[in-house]
Amino acid sequence: MRLPVRFAPILFSALLSAVMVCIVSAFVLIVAQGVHPGLPAQWLKSCLTTWPIAFPTVAVVAPWVRGLVGRMTA
């Protein structure tokens, strides 16, 4: 399935935030609590509760960061 190009920024924000939430929440949980039998369920809960914050944050912040990088590079 292909989406129209106009949805690219939203898709980018959704995918980037999902990947980051999955990786960071796993890292934080493992560092804080170690690997234990309840980790997968706790990790999934963490991902599902933090992604709704991460997605709009990335959607709002990404254009600003792109502009900042454009001004900082040649």
C-alpha positions in Angstrom: 0.0 0.0 0.0 1.3 3.4 -0.9 0.2 6.7 0.6 0.1 10.0 -1.2 3.2 12.1 -0.8 1.4 14.7 1.2 1.2 12.2 4.1 5.0 11.7 4.2 5.6 14.0 7.2 2.9 12.3 9.3 4.1 8.8 8.3 7.7 9.8 9.1 6.6 11.1 12.5 4.6 8.0 13.3 7.4 5.6 12.3 10.3 7.5 13.9 8.4 7.9 17.2 7.4 4.3 17.2 10.9 3.0 16.7 12.3 5.4 19.3 9.7 4.6 21.9 10.3 0.9 21.5 14.1 1.1 21.7 14.2 3.7 24.5 11.6 2.1 26.7 13.2 -1.3 26.4 16.6 0.2 27.3 15.2 2.1 30.3 13.3 -0.9 31.7 16.2 -3.2 31.3 18.7 -0.8 33.0 16.2 0.0 35.8 14.9 -3.5 36.5 17.0 -6.0 34.6 15.6 -8.8 32.5 12.7 -10.5 34.2 9.7 -12.6 33.2 7.3 -9.7 33.3 9.5 -7.5 31.1 7.7 -8.1 27.7 4.3 -7.1 29.2 5.8 -4.1 31.0 7.6 -3.1 27.8 4.5 -3.3 25.7 2.5 -1.2 28.3 5.3 1.4 28.4 5.3 1.6 24.6 1.6 2.0 24.3 1.5 4.7 27.0 4.4 6.8 25.8 3.9 6.6 22.0 0.8 9.0 22.1 3.1 11.6 23.6 6.1 10.9 21.3 4.2 11.0 18.0 2.8 14.5 18.2 6.1 15.7 19.7 8.1 14.4 16.7 5.4 15.8 14.4 5.8 19.3 15.9 9.6 19.2 16.6 10.9 17.6 13.3 10.2 20.6 11.0 11.9 22.9 13.5 14.9 20.5 13.7 15.1 20.3 9.9 15.2 24.0 9.7 17.8 24.3 12.4 20.0 21.7 10.7 19.6 23.6 7.4 20.9 26.8 9.0 23.8 25.0 10.6 25.0 23.2 7.5 26.4 24.4 4.3 
